[in-house]
């Protein structure tokens, strides 16, 4: 696995294409949830992803990261996604650990907020996140806010 952390303007056209392809294949097609994937936030986000060295054009794990104040008052991680072929290998956990580490290194904070799909609550709790506030629906899917301090 090769890990990469870039601002939007540093991404190549191929990288951004492959990021969108993964996000759309999982969030729109697999989860059967039509929603506007291009929301304008990619332009001020940081993009953290892993690709398979044997297939360099294949991004297999991705998060979108925001500095404090750009999305929430805390740093934020969103669009957490792992390619279906790599889910059973613990890559999602590794992706989140590395994303938290990138936030600490880049923004000098460990205070992070996420909007998580409710069914992943235990997964995020295993990473030190705690539920905050009430459940809510986003694009018809139950979500919860979670924070890590």
Beta strands, then each sheet from edge to edge (+ up, - down):
strand 1: 2-7
strand 2: 46-51
strand 3: 59-66
strand 4: 75-82
strand 5: 112-117
strand 6: 130-138
strand 7: 141-148
sheet 1: 1+ 2- 3+ 4- 5- 7+ 6-
end
